[in-house]
């Protein structure tokens, strides 16, 4: 069948438009992608089940909104589970709406894993995002970590226990440093000392009769230095599971080390509220966070 020249041009144009539409759909509406932190198997893995495979679920912002910042998100769960929805996916949506690439971390936890495994997974996540920054359109100097509850303990551990990477490592991911550039800590477990620690998180991470040296090492208010990243903290006075003293201790340590920090303690609100989207008062805490991110240039296009 012979086509006239105008019809051939129209056919080519139509095909091109359809192809571009499909590409845009793929770029902006496709679901998140999950990648293993160690594709060849995680160090110290006790099996080959899903629980033995730490991963990152990647949520890129829309191309026209992307500003180059990135955040590794650590859901809570007492180091015995993961609240992957309201402290994971919903947080990723909040970030991408503001142009920030989100990387939700599925880290290993009890009963199969204890310290130092969660910390190693978080460090690997930060190294991965930094090493692959160009691929994901991320500024390697604007990578933060955001944690909730026990995930807040993990994020604060990443912010107080880090290194610059190993330049001679065979694995290029291990050559990247794992220091986050900023911390966001929401009703975080910080201390491992009594009476203010969260007993379940402590037992799952350290065991029921932990070595005092481990208690000291993972009491992150005692590990703050001048190199600890700028930090935003949110807590509630009504939190009975993880007392607000956890955030207060960390904030005081940051002030002593002259690290920029902002702390908000709301009076009402139970533990684990996430974004508290149904509470007209408590939900304003994320507005304070957004303002803090602007103050520190994290929402500014690179």
C-alpha positions as CSV (number, residue, x, y, z in Angstrom):
1,X,0.0,0.0,0.0
2,X,1.4,3.4,-1.0
3,X,1.1,6.4,1.3
4,X,1.1,9.9,0.1
5,X,3.8,12.2,1.4
6,X,1.5,14.2,3.7
7,X,0.1,11.0,5.2
8,X,3.6,9.6,5.7
9,X,4.6,12.8,7.5
10,X,1.5,12.6,9.7
11,X,2.2,9.0,10.5
12,X,5.7,9.8,11.6
13,X,4.6,12.7,13.7
14,X,1.8,10.6,15.3
15,X,4.3,7.8,16.1
16,X,6.8,10.3,17.6
17,X,4.1,11.9,19.8
18,X,3.0,8.5,21.1
19,X,6.6,7.5,21.8
20,X,7.3,10.8,23.7
21,X,4.1,10.4,25.6
22,X,5.0,6.9,26.6
23,X,8.5,8.1,27.7
24,X,7.0,10.9,29.8
25,X,4.6,8.4,31.4
26,X,7.5,6.1,32.2
27,X,9.6,8.9,33.7
28,X,6.8,10.5,35.9
29,X,4.2,7.9,36.6
30,X,6.0,4.5,36.8
31,X,6.2,2.9,40.2
32,X,9.2,3.1,42.4
33,X,12.2,0.8,41.7
34,X,13.8,-1.4,44.4
35,X,17.5,-2.3,44.3
36,X,19.5,-4.6,46.6
37,X,22.2,-2.9,48.6
38,X,24.5,-5.8,47.9
39,X,23.3,-7.5,44.7
40,X,25.7,-10.4,45.3
41,X,24.5,-11.0,48.8
42,X,24.7,-8.9,52.0
43,X,27.7,-9.4,54.4
44,X,26.7,-11.4,57.4
45,X,23.5,-12.7,55.8
46,X,22.1,-15.7,57.7
47,X,20.0,-16.9,54.8
48,X,18.6,-16.0,51.4
49,X,15.1,-14.9,52.3
50,X,13.7,-11.5,51.7
51,X,14.6,-10.5,55.3
52,X,18.2,-11.2,54.5
53,X,18.3,-8.8,51.6
54,X,18.5,-5.1,52.6
55,X,17.4,-2.8,49.8
56,X,16.6,0.8,48.7
57,X,13.3,1.6,47.1
58,X,13.9,4.6,44.9
59,X,11.3,7.4,44.4
60,X,12.6,10.0,42.0
61,X,10.9,13.4,41.9
62,X,9.3,14.7,38.7
63,X,12.0,15.9,36.3
64,X,10.8,19.5,36.4
65,X,10.8,19.6,40.2
66,X,14.1,17.8,41.0
67,X,16.4,20.1,43.0
68,X,19.3,17.7,43.4
69,X,18.8,16.8,47.1
70,X,18.3,13.3,48.3
71,X,17.1,11.6,51.5
72,X,17.5,8.0,52.8
73,X,14.4,7.2,54.8
74,X,14.5,4.8,57.7
75,X,11.1,3.6,58.9
76,X,10.6,2.7,62.5
77,X,9.6,-0.6,64.1
78,X,11.5,-1.1,67.2
79,X,14.4,-2.9,65.4
80,X,11.9,-5.7,65.1
81,X,9.9,-4.6,62.0
82,X,9.5,-1.8,59.6
83,X,6.6,0.7,59.2
84,X,7.0,0.9,55.5
85,X,3.9,2.8,54.7
86,X,3.3,5.8,57.0
87,X,7.0,6.1,57.8
88,X,8.3,5.0,54.4
89,X,6.1,5.5,51.3
90,X,4.2,8.5,52.6
91,X,7.5,10.2,53.5
92,X,8.8,9.5,50.1
93,X,5.8,11.1,48.5
94,X,6.2,14.2,50.8
95,X,9.9,14.5,49.7
96,X,9.3,14.0,46.0
97,X,6.5,16.6,46.0
98,X,9.3,19.0,47.1
99,X,11.8,17.9,44.5
100,X,13.8,15.7,46.7
101,X,14.8,12.2,45.6
102,X,13.7,9.6,48.3
103,X,15.4,6.3,49.0
104,X,13.4,4.2,51.5
105,X,15.7,1.8,53.3
106,X,14.7,-1.8,54.1
107,X,17.3,-2.6,56.7
108,X,17.8,-5.9,58.5
109,X,16.5,-6.3,62.1
110,X,15.6,-8.7,64.9
111,X,15.0,-11.5,65.4
112,X,17.4,-12.4,62.6
113,X,19.8,-9.5,63.0
114,X,21.2,-7.4,65.8
115,X,24.0,-4.7,66.0
116,X,26.0,-3.7,64.0
117,X,23.9,-5.0,61.0
118,X,21.3,-2.1,60.9
119,X,24.1,0.5,61.0
120,X,26.0,-1.3,58.3
121,X,22.9,-1.3,56.1
122,X,22.3,2.5,56.7
123,X,25.9,3.3,55.9
124,X,25.8,1.2,52.7
125,X,22.6,3.1,51.7
126,X,24.3,6.4,52.1
127,X,27.4,5.2,50.2
128,X,25.2,3.9,47.4
129,X,23.3,7.1,46.9
130,X,26.6,9.1,47.0
131,X,28.5,6.8,44.6
132,X,25.6,6.8,42.1
133,X,24.7,10.4,42.5
134,X,25.1,11.3,38.9
135,X,23.0,8.4,37.7
136,X,20.1,9.5,40.0
137,X,20.6,13.3,39.3
138,X,21.6,13.9,42.9
139,X,24.1,16.3,44.5
140,X,26.6,14.1,46.4
141,X,26.9,16.9,49.0
142,X,23.2,17.2,49.7
143,X,22.3,13.7,50.9
144,X,20.5,13.4,54.2
145,X,18.9,10.7,56.3
146,X,15.5,10.7,57.9
147,X,14.4,8.3,60.6
148,X,11.4,7.6,62.8
149,X,11.5,6.0,66.2
150,X,14.0,3.1,66.0
151,X,14.6,4.3,62.5
152,X,15.5,7.7,64.1
153,X,18.0,5.8,66.3
154,X,19.5,4.3,63.1
155,X,19.6,7.7,61.4
156,X,21.3,9.3,64.4
157,X,23.7,6.4,64.4
158,X,24.6,7.1,60.8
159,X,25.1,10.8,61.8
160,X,27.5,10.0,64.6
161,X,29.3,6.8,63.3
162,X,30.6,7.4,59.8
163,X,33.8,7.4,57.7
164,X,35.1,8.8,54.5
165,X,35.1,5.5,52.6
166,X,38.0,3.4,51.4
167,X,39.7,4.9,48.3
168,X,41.4,1.6,47.4
169,X,38.3,-0.6,47.8
170,X,37.5,-2.9,45.0
171,X,33.8,-2.2,45.3
172,X,33.3,1.4,44.1
173,X,30.4,1.8,46.5
174,X,32.8,1.3,49.4
175,X,35.0,4.1,48.2
176,X,32.3,6.7,49.0
177,X,31.9,8.3,52.4
178,X,28.8,7.5,54.5
179,X,28.5,10.7,56.4
180,X,25.0,12.2,55.8
181,X,24.9,15.9,55.1
182,X,21.9,16.5,57.3
183,X,19.6,14.6,59.8
184,X,15.9,14.5,60.2
185,X,14.9,12.7,63.4
186,X,11.2,12.2,64.3
187,X,10.3,10.9,67.8
188,X,13.7,9.1,67.7
189,X,15.1,6.6,70.0
190,X,18.5,8.2,70.9
191,X,19.8,6.8,74.1
192,X,20.3,3.2,75.1
193,X,20.6,4.1,78.8
194,X,17.9,3.7,81.4
195,X,15.4,5.1,82.2
196,X,14.7,7.0,78.9
197,X,15.6,4.4,76.3
198,X,13.0,2.4,74.5
199,X,13.2,-1.1,75.9
200,X,12.1,-3.0,72.9
201,X,14.5,-1.2,70.5
202,X,17.4,-1.7,73.0
203,X,16.7,-5.4,73.4
204,X,16.3,-6.1,69.7
205,X,19.5,-4.2,68.9
206,X,21.8,-5.0,71.8
207,X,20.2,-8.0,73.6
208,X,18.6,-8.2,77.1
209,X,22.0,-7.9,78.9
210,X,24.2,-5.8,76.7
211,X,27.8,-5.0,77.2
212,X,28.1,-1.6,78.8
213,X,30.5,-0.6,76.1
214,X,27.8,-1.2,73.5
215,X,25.3,0.7,75.5
216,X,27.7,3.7,75.4
217,X,28.5,3.3,71.8
218,X,24.9,3.3,70.7
219,X,23.8,6.0,73.0
220,X,24.1,8.6,70.3
221,X,23.8,11.7,72.5
222,X,27.2,10.6,73.8
223,X,28.7,10.3,70.3
224,X,28.0,13.8,69.0
225,X,31.0,15.8,67.7
226,X,31.5,19.0,65.7
227,X,31.3,16.8,62.6
228,X,27.8,15.6,63.3
229,X,25.5,17.0,60.6
230,X,22.9,19.7,61.1
231,X,19.8,18.2,62.6
232,X,16.0,18.7,62.7
233,X,14.2,17.0,65.6
234,X,10.4,16.5,66.1
235,X,8.9,14.9,69.2
236,X,5.7,15.1,71.3
237,X,5.4,15.6,75.0
238,X,2.7,13.0,75.2
239,X,4.9,10.2,73.7
240,X,5.0,7.5,76.4
241,X,6.8,4.9,74.3
242,X,9.9,7.0,73.5
243,X,10.1,10.0,75.9
244,X,10.9,13.4,74.5
245,X,14.1,13.4,76.6
246,X,15.7,11.4,73.7
247,X,15.4,14.3,71.4
248,X,16.3,16.8,74.1
249,X,19.5,15.0,75.0
250,X,20.6,14.9,71.3
251,X,19.7,18.6,70.9
252,X,21.7,19.5,73.9
253,X,24.7,17.5,72.7
254,X,24.4,19.2,69.3
255,X,24.4,22.7,70.9
256,X,27.4,21.8,73.0
257,X,29.3,20.7,69.9
258,X,28.1,23.9,68.1
259,X,26.2,21.9,65.4
260,X,23.2,23.7,63.9
261,X,20.0,22.2,65.2
262,X,16.3,22.8,65.5
263,X,14.0,21.0,68.0
264,X,10.2,21.0,68.0
265,X,8.2,19.4,70.8
266,X,4.4,19.4,70.4
267,X,2.3,18.8,73.5
268,X,-0.3,16.3,72.1
269,X,0.4,13.3,70.0
270,X,1.1,9.6,70.6
271,X,4.2,7.8,69.4
272,X,4.4,6.9,65.8
273,X,2.2,9.7,64.3
274,X,4.2,9.9,61.0
275,X,3.1,13.1,59.2
276,X,-0.1,13.2,61.4
277,X,-2.1,14.3,58.3
278,X,-5.5,14.0,60.1
279,X,-4.5,16.2,63.0
280,X,-4.8,19.9,62.0
281,X,-2.4,21.0,64.8
282,X,0.2,18.2,64.9
283,X,0.4,18.0,61.1
284,X,2.0,21.5,61.0
285,X,5.3,19.9,62.2
286,X,6.2,19.1,58.6
287,X,5.8,22.8,57.8
288,X,8.5,23.5,60.3
289,X,10.7,20.9,58.6
290,X,10.1,22.4,55.2
291,X,11.1,25.8,56.5
292,X,14.3,24.3,58.0
293,X,15.1,22.6,54.7
294,X,14.8,26.0,53.0
295,X,17.0,27.6,55.6
296,X,19.7,25.1,54.9
297,X,19.5,25.4,51.1
298,X,18.3,21.8,50.7
299,X,15.2,22.8,48.7
300,X,17.3,25.1,46.5
301,X,18.0,23.8,43.0
302,X,21.7,22.8,42.5
